[in-house]
Amino acid sequence: MELLPWYQDGHRWDFVQDWFSIAEEGGSRVLPFRLNGVQRRYVELGEEWKKRLVVVKARRVGFSSGMQADYVSAAMLIPGMRVLLIAQKPEDKTLPQHRSRIQRYVYGVPEAIRPRVGLDNTSAMVFEFE
């Protein structure tokens, strides 16, 4: 957990690119998470813009993965941070895909620097900080 203060201090995307992985299109391989052009632009906007950001959702450009990485990393690094993931419909077939992506992000981080996962079910994931 010694690295966490450094990552918390404005280096959250370093944390994402150091530890998160993502399934390649089609799911045949798992690769390290690297920002693509759309995700990089989102990061460059900065925190102040993200409070007012409205995204006309394009499909298949990596925006969902990037936003999930952003908010999951925040929840892992900032005690008390609450994150809500909303799918279009509960019966939406993409919900398991989003859920497994989040689990891959979280459980791909070495246990030594990952906050303890106290609850992990289909509705919630809770991190416990000591």
C-alpha positions in Angstrom: 0.0 0.0 0.0 3.1 2.3 0.0 2.6 3.3 -3.6 -1.0 4.4 -3.1 -0.2 8.0 -1.8 1.9 8.6 -5.0 -0.9 7.4 -7.2 -3.5 9.4 -5.2 -1.5 12.6 -5.8 -2.6 13.3 -9.4 -1.1 10.1 -10.8 -4.3 8.0 -11.1 -3.8 7.3 -14.8 -0.3 6.0 -14.1 -2.0 3.6 -11.7 -4.5 2.5 -14.4 -1.7 2.0 -17.0 0.6 0.3 -14.5 -2.0 -2.2 -13.2 -5.2 -2.5 -15.2 -5.7 -4.8 -18.2 -8.4 -5.1 -20.8 -9.7 -7.8 -23.1 -8.8 -7.3 -26.7 -11.8 -6.8 -29.1 -13.2 -10.3 -29.4 -11.9 -11.4 -26.1 -9.1 -13.6 -27.4 -6.2 -11.8 -25.4 -5.9 -9.7 -22.3 -3.6 -6.7 -22.8 -2.3 -3.9 -20.5 -4.6 -0.9 -20.4 -3.2 1.9 -22.6 -5.1 5.1 -23.3 -6.3 5.4 -26.9 -6.9 8.8 -28.5 -10.4 9.3 -27.3 -9.5 8.3 -23.7 -6.4 10.5 -23.7 -8.6 13.5 -24.7 -10.9 12.7 -21.8 -8.0 12.6 -19.4 -6.6 15.9 -20.8 -9.9 17.6 -20.0 -9.1 17.5 -16.3 -11.3 17.0 -13.3 -13.1 20.4 -13.5 -14.4 19.7 -17.0 -15.5 16.2 -16.0 -18.0 17.6 -13.6 -19.9 19.2 -16.6 -19.0 16.7 -19.3 -21.9 15.4 -21.4 -20.9 12.6 -23.8 -22.9 11.7 -26.9 -22.0 8.0 -26.6 -20.2 6.6 -29.6 -19.9 2.9 -29.7 -16.7 0.9 -29.9 -14.2 3.8 -29.3 -13.3 2.7 -25.7 -15.1 5.4 -23.9 -16.9 3.1 -21.5 -13.6 1.3 -20.7 -11.9 4.6 -20.1 -14.6 6.0 -17.8 -14.8 2.8 -15.9 -11.0 2.8 -15.4 -11.2 6.4 -14.3 -13.9 5.8 -11.7 -12.8 2.4 -10.5 -9.3 3.7 -9.9 -10.7 6.7 -8.0 -12.7 4.3 -5.8 -9.6 2.2 -5.2 -7.3 5.1 -4.4 -9.6 7.6 -2.6 -11.2 6.2 0.7 -14.9 7.0 0.8 -15.3 7.6 -2.9 -18.6 6.3 -4.2 -19.0 5.3 -7.8 -22.2 4.3 -9.5 -22.4 2.3 -12.8 -25.6 2.5 -14.7 -26.5 0.3 -17.6 -29.3 1.2 -20.0 -31.5 -1.6 -18.8 -30.9 -4.2 -16.1 -31.6 -6.9 -18.7 -29.0 -5.4 -21.1 -26.7 -8.1 -22.4 -23.7 -5.8 -22.0 -24.0 -5.6 -18.2 -21.9 -8.8 -17.6 -19.3 -7.5 -20.0 -19.0 -4.2 -18.0 -19.0 -6.1 -14.7 -16.2 -8.5 -15.8 -14.2 -5.6 -17.1 -14.4 -3.9 -13.7 -13.4 -7.1 -11.9 -10.5 -7.5 -14.3 -9.3 -4.0 -13.4 -9.7 -4.6 -9.7 -8.3 -8.1 -9.3 -5.5 -7.4 -11.7 -3.9 -5.1 -9.2 -1.5 -6.9 -6.9 -3.1 -7.7 -3.5 -0.2 -5.9 -1.8 -1.3 -2.5 -3.2 -5.0 -3.1 -3.7 -7.6 -2.1 -1.1 -9.3 -5.1 0.4 -12.6 -6.0 -1.4 -15.2 -6.4 1.3 -18.2 -7.0 -0.9 -18.3 -8.1 -4.5 -21.6 -9.2 -6.0 -23.6 -8.4 -9.1 -24.9 -5.2 -7.5 -22.0 -3.7 -5.6 -18.3 -3.8 -4.9 -17.0 -2.2 -1.7 -13.4 -1.4 -0.9 -12.2 -1.5 2.7 -9.3 0.8 3.7 -7.4 0.2 6.9 
